[in-house]
Amino acid sequence: MGYIFVFLIGFGLSVTGGVTIIAYLNFLPAGITWVEYFIFIAGRVECYFLPLGIVIMGLAVFSYPNNR
């Protein structure tokens, strides 16, 4: 049960970070370049939730004991 809980926390963080990164894509039509966009999202803490969530999900999946 604990592995599922950790996986769902990672999934939630990934969704939050991914949606935030997609939402910040709305700045591109406002006139910023791709380089400025990546510099901007590199400075935002909530954008780091995507890779953190992926790592947490990976840890939950690969540390699950196999009972064969």
PyMOL Python script that loads the backbone (N, CA, C, O; Angstrom):
from pymol import cmd

cmd.read_pdbstr("""\
ATOM      1  N   MET A   1       0.817  -1.190   0.000  1.00  0.00           N
ATOM      2  CA  MET A   1       0.000   0.000   0.000  1.00  0.00           C
ATOM      3  C   MET A   1       0.862   1.256   0.000  1.00  0.00           C
ATOM      4  O   MET A   1       0.502   2.267  -0.602  1.00  0.00           O
ATOM      5  N   GLY A   2       1.991   1.182   0.673  1.00  0.00           N
ATOM      6  CA  GLY A   2       2.878   2.334   0.735  1.00  0.00           C
ATOM      7  C   GLY A   2       3.475   2.685  -0.616  1.00  0.00           C
ATOM      8  O   GLY A   2       3.688   3.860  -0.915  1.00  0.00           O
ATOM      9  N   TYR A   3       3.748   1.674  -1.438  1.00  0.00           N
ATOM     10  CA  TYR A   3       4.309   1.913  -2.759  1.00  0.00           C
ATOM     11  C   TYR A   3       3.313   2.640  -3.658  1.00  0.00           C
ATOM     12  O   TYR A   3       3.688   3.498  -4.457  1.00  0.00           O
ATOM     13  N   ILE A   4       2.048   2.283  -3.515  1.00  0.00           N
ATOM     14  CA  ILE A   4       1.016   2.952  -4.314  1.00  0.00           C
ATOM     15  C   ILE A   4       0.900   4.411  -3.899  1.00  0.00           C
ATOM     16  O   ILE A   4       0.750   5.291  -4.747  1.00  0.00           O
ATOM     17  N   PHE A   5       0.969   4.669  -2.597  1.00  0.00           N
ATOM     18  CA  PHE A   5       0.887   6.038  -2.090  1.00  0.00           C
ATOM     19  C   PHE A   5       2.055   6.878  -2.600  1.00  0.00           C
ATOM     20  O   PHE A   5       1.853   8.009  -3.041  1.00  0.00           O
ATOM     21  N   VAL A   6       3.270   6.342  -2.545  1.00  0.00           N
ATOM     22  CA  VAL A   6       4.447   7.059  -3.037  1.00  0.00           C
ATOM     23  C   VAL A   6       4.335   7.286  -4.544  1.00  0.00           C
ATOM     24  O   VAL A   6       4.676   8.359  -5.042  1.00  0.00           O
ATOM     25  N   PHE A   7       3.858   6.279  -5.263  1.00  0.00           N
ATOM     26  CA  PHE A   7       3.678   6.433  -6.704  1.00  0.00           C
ATOM     27  C   PHE A   7       2.679   7.544  -7.011  1.00  0.00           C
ATOM     28  O   PHE A   7       2.913   8.355  -7.908  1.00  0.00           O
ATOM     29  N   LEU A   8       1.571   7.589  -6.278  1.00  0.00           N
ATOM     30  CA  LEU A   8       0.560   8.611  -6.530  1.00  0.00           C
ATOM     31  C   LEU A   8       1.058  10.011  -6.166  1.00  0.00           C
ATOM     32  O   LEU A   8       0.674  10.985  -6.813  1.00  0.00           O
ATOM     33  N   ILE A   9       1.893  10.123  -5.158  1.00  0.00           N
ATOM     34  CA  ILE A   9       2.503  11.422  -4.844  1.00  0.00           C
ATOM     35  C   ILE A   9       3.387  11.857  -6.006  1.00  0.00           C
ATOM     36  O   ILE A   9       3.327  13.012  -6.428  1.00  0.00           O
ATOM     37  N   GLY A  10       4.201  10.952  -6.526  1.00  0.00           N
ATOM     38  CA  GLY A  10       5.043  11.269  -7.673  1.00  0.00           C
ATOM     39  C   GLY A  10       4.233  11.630  -8.898  1.00  0.00           C
ATOM     40  O   GLY A  10       4.593  12.542  -9.641  1.00  0.00           O
ATOM     41  N   PHE A  11       3.133  10.914  -9.112  1.00  0.00           N
ATOM     42  CA  PHE A  11       2.267  11.207 -10.242  1.00  0.00           C
ATOM     43  C   PHE A  11       1.652  12.599 -10.111  1.00  0.00           C
ATOM     44  O   PHE A  11       1.593  13.351 -11.084  1.00  0.00           O
ATOM     45  N   GLY A  12       1.199  12.932  -8.920  1.00  0.00           N
ATOM     46  CA  GLY A  12       0.629  14.254  -8.689  1.00  0.00           C
ATOM     47  C   GLY A  12       1.636  15.370  -8.912  1.00  0.00           C
ATOM     48  O   GLY A  12       1.308  16.401  -9.499  1.00  0.00           O
ATOM     49  N   LEU A  13       2.862  15.166  -8.444  1.00  0.00           N
ATOM     50  CA  LEU A  13       3.910  16.168  -8.673  1.00  0.00           C
ATOM     51  C   LEU A  13       4.224  16.301 -10.155  1.00  0.00           C
ATOM     52  O   LEU A  13       4.435  17.410 -10.647  1.00  0.00           O
ATOM     53  N   SER A  14       4.258  15.192 -10.864  1.00  0.00           N
ATOM     54  CA  SER A  14       4.527  15.241 -12.303  1.00  0.00           C
ATOM     55  C   SER A  14       3.439  15.994 -13.051  1.00  0.00           C
ATOM     56  O   SER A  14       3.729  16.801 -13.934  1.00  0.00           O
ATOM     57  N   VAL A  15       2.205  15.732 -12.702  1.00  0.00           N
ATOM     58  CA  VAL A  15       1.092  16.419 -13.364  1.00  0.00           C
ATOM     59  C   VAL A  15       1.149  17.916 -13.063  1.00  0.00           C
ATOM     60  O   VAL A  15       0.954  18.738 -13.958  1.00  0.00           O
ATOM     61  N   THR A  16       1.411  18.266 -11.816  1.00  0.00           N
ATOM     62  CA  THR A  16       1.494  19.676 -11.439  1.00  0.00           C
ATOM     63  C   THR A  16       2.603  20.390 -12.204  1.00  0.00           C
ATOM     64  O   THR A  16       2.393  21.478 -12.739  1.00  0.00           O
ATOM     65  N   GLY A  17       3.770  19.782 -12.254  1.00  0.00           N
ATOM     66  CA  GLY A  17       4.885  20.398 -12.976  1.00  0.00           C
ATOM     67  C   GLY A  17       4.639  20.477 -14.464  1.00  0.00           C
ATOM     68  O   GLY A  17       4.955  21.489 -15.090  1.00  0.00           O
ATOM     69  N   GLY A  18       4.076  19.422 -15.047  1.00  0.00           N
ATOM     70  CA  GLY A  18       3.806  19.424 -16.484  1.00  0.00           C
ATOM     71  C   GLY A  18       2.770  20.452 -16.876  1.00  0.00           C
ATOM     72  O   GLY A  18       2.929  21.141 -17.884  1.00  0.00           O
ATOM     73  N   VAL A  19       1.705  20.566 -16.092  1.00  0.00           N
ATOM     74  CA  VAL A  19       0.673  21.564 -16.385  1.00  0.00           C
ATOM     75  C   VAL A  19       1.233  22.972 -16.244  1.00  0.00           C
ATOM     76  O   VAL A  19       0.890  23.857 -17.028  1.00  0.00           O
ATOM     77  N   THR A  20       2.079  23.185 -15.266  1.00  0.00           N
ATOM     78  CA  THR A  20       2.684  24.502 -15.079  1.00  0.00           C
ATOM     79  C   THR A  20       3.577  24.870 -16.252  1.00  0.00           C
ATOM     80  O   THR A  20       3.541  26.004 -16.730  1.00  0.00           O
ATOM     81  N   ILE A  21       4.374  23.922 -16.719  1.00  0.00           N
ATOM     82  CA  ILE A  21       5.252  24.185 -17.860  1.00  0.00           C
ATOM     83  C   ILE A  21       4.425  24.485 -19.102  1.00  0.00           C
ATOM     84  O   ILE A  21       4.764  25.380 -19.876  1.00  0.00           O
ATOM     85  N   ILE A  22       3.345  23.742 -19.296  1.00  0.00           N
ATOM     86  CA  ILE A  22       2.474  23.993 -20.447  1.00  0.00           C
ATOM     87  C   ILE A  22       1.789  25.351 -20.314  1.00  0.00           C
ATOM     88  O   ILE A  22       1.631  26.066 -21.304  1.00  0.00           O
ATOM     89  N   ALA A  23       1.383  25.706 -19.103  1.00  0.00           N
ATOM     90  CA  ALA A  23       0.728  27.001 -18.892  1.00  0.00           C
ATOM     91  C   ALA A  23       1.681  28.151 -19.198  1.00  0.00           C
ATOM     92  O   ALA A  23       1.265  29.177 -19.736  1.00  0.00           O
ATOM     93  N   TYR A  24       2.952  27.986 -18.858  1.00  0.00           N
ATOM     94  CA  TYR A  24       3.923  29.042 -19.137  1.00  0.00           C
ATOM     95  C   TYR A  24       4.227  29.167 -20.627  1.00  0.00           C
ATOM     96  O   TYR A  24       4.846  30.146 -21.045  1.00  0.00           O
ATOM     97  N   LEU A  25       3.805  28.196 -21.434  1.00  0.00           N
ATOM     98  CA  LEU A  25       3.972  28.322 -22.882  1.00  0.00           C
ATOM     99  C   LEU A  25       3.152  29.479 -23.448  1.00  0.00           C
ATOM    100  O   LEU A  25       3.392  29.923 -24.571  1.00  0.00           O
ATOM    101  N   ASN A  26       2.189  29.964 -22.671  1.00  0.00           N
ATOM    102  CA  ASN A  26       1.396  31.103 -23.114  1.00  0.00           C
ATOM    103  C   ASN A  26       2.216  32.379 -23.203  1.00  0.00           C
ATOM    104  O   ASN A  26       1.748  33.360 -23.781  1.00  0.00           O
ATOM    105  N   PHE A  27       3.413  32.399 -22.657  1.00  0.00           N
ATOM    106  CA  PHE A  27       4.269  33.562 -22.776  1.00  0.00           C
ATOM    107  C   PHE A  27       4.898  33.679 -24.165  1.00  0.00           C
ATOM    108  O   PHE A  27       5.320  34.766 -24.561  1.00  0.00           O
ATOM    109  N   LEU A  28       4.963  32.576 -24.904  1.00  0.00           N
ATOM    110  CA  LEU A  28       5.586  32.606 -26.231  1.00  0.00           C
ATOM    111  C   LEU A  28       4.860  33.535 -27.206  1.00  0.00           C
ATOM    112  O   LEU A  28       5.531  34.288 -27.913  1.00  0.00           O
ATOM    113  N   PRO A  29       3.543  33.523 -27.281  1.00  0.00           N
ATOM    114  CA  PRO A  29       2.882  34.471 -28.180  1.00  0.00           C
ATOM    115  C   PRO A  29       3.041  35.928 -27.732  1.00  0.00           C
ATOM    116  O   PRO A  29       2.831  36.849 -28.521  1.00  0.00           O
ATOM    117  N   ALA A  30       3.409  36.128 -26.478  1.00  0.00           N
ATOM    118  CA  ALA A  30       3.592  37.485 -25.973  1.00  0.00           C
ATOM    119  C   ALA A  30       4.895  38.089 -26.450  1.00  0.00           C
ATOM    120  O   ALA A  30       5.129  39.280 -26.242  1.00  0.00           O
ATOM    121  N   GLY A  31       5.755  37.299 -27.088  1.00  0.00           N
ATOM    122  CA  GLY A  31       6.960  37.856 -27.689  1.00  0.00           C
ATOM    123  C   GLY A  31       8.281  37.414 -27.106  1.00  0.00           C
ATOM    124  O   GLY A  31       9.321  37.943 -27.497  1.00  0.00           O
ATOM    125  N   ILE A  32       8.285  36.451 -26.171  1.00  0.00           N
ATOM    126  CA  ILE A  32       9.576  35.991 -25.673  1.00  0.00           C
ATOM    127  C   ILE A  32      10.075  34.850 -26.556  1.00  0.00           C
ATOM    128  O   ILE A  32       9.286  34.167 -27.210  1.00  0.00           O
ATOM    129  N   THR A  33      11.375  34.652 -26.566  1.00  0.00           N
ATOM    130  CA  THR A  33      11.968  33.600 -27.382  1.00  0.00           C
ATOM    131  C   THR A  33      12.021  32.299 -26.581  1.00  0.00           C
ATOM    132  O   THR A  33      11.751  32.275 -25.380  1.00  0.00           O
ATOM    133  N   TRP A  34      12.378  31.214 -27.285  1.00  0.00           N
ATOM    134  CA  TRP A  34      12.487  29.919 -26.616  1.00  0.00           C
ATOM    135  C   TRP A  34      13.585  29.934 -25.559  1.00  0.00           C
ATOM    136  O   TRP A  34      13.437  29.321 -24.502  1.00  0.00           O
ATOM    137  N   VAL A  35      14.670  30.622 -25.835  1.00  0.00           N
ATOM    138  CA  VAL A  35      15.771  30.693 -24.862  1.00  0.00           C
ATOM    139  C   VAL A  35      15.309  31.422 -23.610  1.00  0.00           C
ATOM    140  O   VAL A  35      15.595  30.981 -22.496  1.00  0.00           O
ATOM    141  N   GLU A  36      14.600  32.532 -23.778  1.00  0.00           N
ATOM    142  CA  GLU A  36      14.076  33.261 -22.625  1.00  0.00           C
ATOM    143  C   GLU A  36      13.058  32.429 -21.856  1.00  0.00           C
ATOM    144  O   GLU A  36      12.976  32.505 -20.630  1.00  0.00           O
ATOM    145  N   TYR A  37      12.284  31.634 -22.588  1.00  0.00           N
ATOM    146  CA  TYR A  37      11.301  30.754 -21.955  1.00  0.00           C
ATOM    147  C   TYR A  37      11.991  29.726 -21.065  1.00  0.00           C
ATOM    148  O   TYR A  37      11.590  29.527 -19.918  1.00  0.00           O
ATOM    149  N   PHE A  38      13.035  29.068 -21.594  1.00  0.00           N
ATOM    150  CA  PHE A  38      13.730  28.051 -20.800  1.00  0.00           C
ATOM    151  C   PHE A  38      14.469  28.668 -19.620  1.00  0.00           C
ATOM    152  O   PHE A  38      14.565  28.041 -18.565  1.00  0.00           O
ATOM    153  N   ILE A  39      14.989  29.872 -19.771  1.00  0.00           N
ATOM    154  CA  ILE A  39      15.618  30.562 -18.643  1.00  0.00           C
ATOM    155  C   ILE A  39      14.567  30.882 -17.585  1.00  0.00           C
ATOM    156  O   ILE A  39      14.821  30.755 -16.387  1.00  0.00           O
ATOM    157  N   PHE A  40      13.383  31.300 -18.037  1.00  0.00           N
ATOM    158  CA  PHE A  40      12.308  31.624 -17.103  1.00  0.00           C
ATOM    159  C   PHE A  40      11.851  30.401 -16.316  1.00  0.00           C
ATOM    160  O   PHE A  40      11.733  30.464 -15.093  1.00  0.00           O
ATOM    161  N   ILE A  41      11.589  29.280 -17.008  1.00  0.00           N
ATOM    162  CA  ILE A  41      11.090  28.111 -16.277  1.00  0.00           C
ATOM    163  C   ILE A  41      12.186  27.466 -15.432  1.00  0.00           C
ATOM    164  O   ILE A  41      11.879  26.750 -14.478  1.00  0.00           O
ATOM    165  N   ALA A  42      13.443  27.701 -15.758  1.00  0.00           N
ATOM    166  CA  ALA A  42      14.521  27.167 -14.925  1.00  0.00           C
ATOM    167  C   ALA A  42      14.565  27.876 -13.572  1.00  0.00           C
ATOM    168  O   ALA A  42      15.089  27.329 -12.601  1.00  0.00           O
ATOM    169  N   GLY A  43      14.022  29.079 -13.505  1.00  0.00           N
ATOM    170  CA  GLY A  43      14.013  29.826 -12.258  1.00  0.00           C
ATOM    171  C   GLY A  43      12.747  29.641 -11.437  1.00  0.00           C
ATOM    172  O   GLY A  43      12.627  30.227 -10.361  1.00  0.00           O
ATOM    173  N   ARG A  44      11.804  28.847 -11.911  1.00  0.00           N
ATOM    174  CA  ARG A  44      10.539  28.635 -11.213  1.00  0.00           C
ATOM    175  C   ARG A  44      10.569  27.299 -10.482  1.00  0.00           C
ATOM    176  O   ARG A  44      10.843  26.261 -11.085  1.00  0.00           O
ATOM    177  N   VAL A  45      10.289  27.327  -9.195  1.00  0.00           N
ATOM    178  CA  VAL A  45      10.368  26.114  -8.371  1.00  0.00           C
ATOM    179  C   VAL A  45       9.322  25.091  -8.804  1.00  0.00           C
ATOM    180  O   VAL A  45       9.602  23.892  -8.819  1.00  0.00           O
ATOM    181  N   GLU A  46       8.127  25.546  -9.154  1.00  0.00           N
ATOM    182  CA  GLU A  46       7.061  24.600  -9.480  1.00  0.00           C
ATOM    183  C   GLU A  46       7.340  23.827 -10.762  1.00  0.00           C
ATOM    184  O   GLU A  46       6.724  22.786 -10.992  1.00  0.00           O
ATOM    185  N   CYS A  47       8.244  24.304 -11.596  1.00  0.00           N
ATOM    186  CA  CYS A  47       8.592  23.567 -12.815  1.00  0.00           C
ATOM    187  C   CYS A  47       9.509  22.377 -12.517  1.00  0.00           C
ATOM    188  O   CYS A  47       9.647  21.477 -13.345  1.00  0.00           O
ATOM    189  N   TYR A  48      10.125  22.372 -11.353  1.00  0.00           N
ATOM    190  CA  TYR A  48      10.974  21.248 -10.972  1.00  0.00           C
ATOM    191  C   TYR A  48      10.161  20.078 -10.431  1.00  0.00           C
ATOM    192  O   TYR A  48      10.717  19.014 -10.157  1.00  0.00           O
ATOM    193  N   PHE A  49       8.839  20.264 -10.275  1.00  0.00           N
ATOM    194  CA  PHE A  49       8.002  19.166  -9.810  1.00  0.00           C
ATOM    195  C   PHE A  49       7.909  18.051 -10.845  1.00  0.00           C
ATOM    196  O   PHE A  49       7.750  16.887 -10.477  1.00  0.00           O
ATOM    197  N   LEU A  50       8.004  18.382 -12.131  1.00  0.00           N
ATOM    198  CA  LEU A  50       7.908  17.351 -13.176  1.00  0.00           C
ATOM    199  C   LEU A  50       9.044  16.334 -13.066  1.00  0.00           C
ATOM    200  O   LEU A  50       8.764  15.141 -12.944  1.00  0.00           O
ATOM    201  N   PRO A  51      10.317  16.750 -13.103  1.00  0.00           N
ATOM    202  CA  PRO A  51      11.370  15.720 -12.982  1.00  0.00           C
ATOM    203  C   PRO A  51      11.399  15.064 -11.607  1.00  0.00           C
ATOM    204  O   PRO A  51      11.726  13.882 -11.504  1.00  0.00           O
ATOM    205  N   LEU A  52      11.065  15.799 -10.548  1.00  0.00           N
ATOM    206  CA  LEU A  52      11.037  15.215  -9.213  1.00  0.00           C
ATOM    207  C   LEU A  52       9.964  14.135  -9.123  1.00  0.00           C
ATOM    208  O   LEU A  52      10.198  13.073  -8.546  1.00  0.00           O
ATOM    209  N   GLY A  53       8.799  14.398  -9.688  1.00  0.00           N
ATOM    210  CA  GLY A  53       7.728  13.408  -9.682  1.00  0.00           C
ATOM    211  C   GLY A  53       8.075  12.176 -10.482  1.00  0.00           C
ATOM    212  O   GLY A  53       7.728  11.062 -10.088  1.00  0.00           O
ATOM    213  N   ILE A  54       8.757  12.357 -11.605  1.00  0.00           N
ATOM    214  CA  ILE A  54       9.164  11.208 -12.417  1.00  0.00           C
ATOM    215  C   ILE A  54      10.162  10.341 -11.657  1.00  0.00           C
ATOM    216  O   ILE A  54      10.098   9.113 -11.720  1.00  0.00           O
ATOM    217  N   VAL A  55      11.073  10.973 -10.947  1.00  0.00           N
ATOM    218  CA  VAL A  55      12.051  10.218 -10.156  1.00  0.00           C
ATOM    219  C   VAL A  55      11.351   9.460  -9.028  1.00  0.00           C
ATOM    220  O   VAL A  55      11.668   8.297  -8.777  1.00  0.00           O
ATOM    221  N   ILE A  56      10.408  10.103  -8.350  1.00  0.00           N
ATOM    222  CA  ILE A  56       9.691   9.439  -7.259  1.00  0.00           C
ATOM    223  C   ILE A  56       8.879   8.259  -7.792  1.00  0.00           C
ATOM    224  O   ILE A  56       8.851   7.197  -7.169  1.00  0.00           O
ATOM    225  N   MET A  57       8.224   8.435  -8.930  1.00  0.00           N
ATOM    226  CA  MET A  57       7.477   7.321  -9.518  1.00  0.00           C
ATOM    227  C   MET A  57       8.413   6.185  -9.898  1.00  0.00           C
ATOM    228  O   MET A  57       8.086   5.018  -9.682  1.00  0.00           O
ATOM    229  N   GLY A  58       9.563   6.505 -10.456  1.00  0.00           N
ATOM    230  CA  GLY A  58      10.530   5.469 -10.807  1.00  0.00           C
ATOM    231  C   GLY A  58      11.026   4.712  -9.595  1.00  0.00           C
ATOM    232  O   GLY A  58      11.175   3.491  -9.634  1.00  0.00           O
ATOM    233  N   LEU A  59      11.281   5.436  -8.516  1.00  0.00           N
ATOM    234  CA  LEU A  59      11.710   4.766  -7.287  1.00  0.00           C
ATOM    235  C   LEU A  59      10.619   3.857  -6.736  1.00  0.00           C
ATOM    236  O   LEU A  59      10.907   2.765  -6.246  1.00  0.00           O
ATOM    237  N   ALA A  60       9.376   4.299  -6.813  1.00  0.00           N
ATOM    238  CA  ALA A  60       8.279   3.472  -6.306  1.00  0.00           C
ATOM    239  C   ALA A  60       8.104   2.215  -7.151  1.00  0.00           C
ATOM    240  O   ALA A  60       7.831   1.142  -6.615  1.00  0.00           O
ATOM    241  N   VAL A  61       8.258   2.340  -8.460  1.00  0.00           N
ATOM    242  CA  VAL A  61       8.071   1.187  -9.342  1.00  0.00           C
ATOM    243  C   VAL A  61       9.215   0.198  -9.210  1.00  0.00           C
ATOM    244  O   VAL A  61       8.989  -1.009  -9.116  1.00  0.00           O
ATOM    245  N   PHE A  62      10.441   0.700  -9.202  1.00  0.00           N
ATOM    246  CA  PHE A  62      11.586  -0.200  -9.211  1.00  0.00           C
ATOM    247  C   PHE A  62      11.965  -0.732  -7.830  1.00  0.00           C
ATOM    248  O   PHE A  62      12.752  -1.674  -7.736  1.00  0.00           O
ATOM    249  N   SER A  63      11.425  -0.154  -6.762  1.00  0.00           N
ATOM    250  CA  SER A  63      11.710  -0.693  -5.444  1.00  0.00           C
ATOM    251  C   SER A  63      10.605  -1.615  -4.947  1.00  0.00           C
ATOM    252  O   SER A  63      10.706  -2.169  -3.852  1.00  0.00           O
ATOM    253  N   TYR A  64       9.558  -1.784  -5.737  1.00  0.00           N
ATOM    254  CA  TYR A  64       8.461  -2.690  -5.370  1.00  0.00           C
ATOM    255  C   TYR A  64       8.977  -4.126  -5.387  1.00  0.00           C
ATOM    256  O   TYR A  64       9.554  -4.567  -6.382  1.00  0.00           O
ATOM    257  N   PRO A  65       8.773  -4.852  -4.298  1.00  0.00           N
ATOM    258  CA  PRO A  65       9.307  -6.226  -4.249  1.00  0.00           C
ATOM    259  C   PRO A  65       8.521  -7.160  -5.168  1.00  0.00           C
ATOM    260  O   PRO A  65       7.292  -7.114  -5.222  1.00  0.00           O
ATOM    261  N   ASN A  66       9.244  -7.993  -5.875  1.00  0.00           N
ATOM    262  CA  ASN A  66       8.632  -8.998  -6.735  1.00  0.00           C
ATOM    263  C   ASN A  66       8.414 -10.272  -5.929  1.00  0.00           C
ATOM    264  O   ASN A  66       9.363 -10.838  -5.387  1.00  0.00           O
ATOM    265  N   ASN A  67       7.189 -10.713  -5.852  1.00  0.00           N
ATOM    266  CA  ASN A  67       6.862 -11.959  -5.152  1.00  0.00           C
ATOM    267  C   ASN A  67       6.464 -13.009  -6.177  1.00  0.00           C
ATOM    268  O   ASN A  67       5.279 -13.237  -6.418  1.00  0.00           O
ATOM    269  N   ARG A  68       7.448 -13.638  -6.770  1.00  0.00           N
ATOM    270  CA  ARG A  68       7.170 -14.654  -7.787  1.00  0.00           C
ATOM    271  C   ARG A  68       7.328 -16.025  -7.239  1.00  0.00           C
ATOM    272  O   ARG A  68       7.132 -17.004  -7.960  1.00  0.00           O
TER     273      ARG A  68
END
""", "prot")
cmd.dss("prot")
cmd.show_as("cartoon", "prot")
cmd.util.cbc("prot")
cmd.orient("prot")
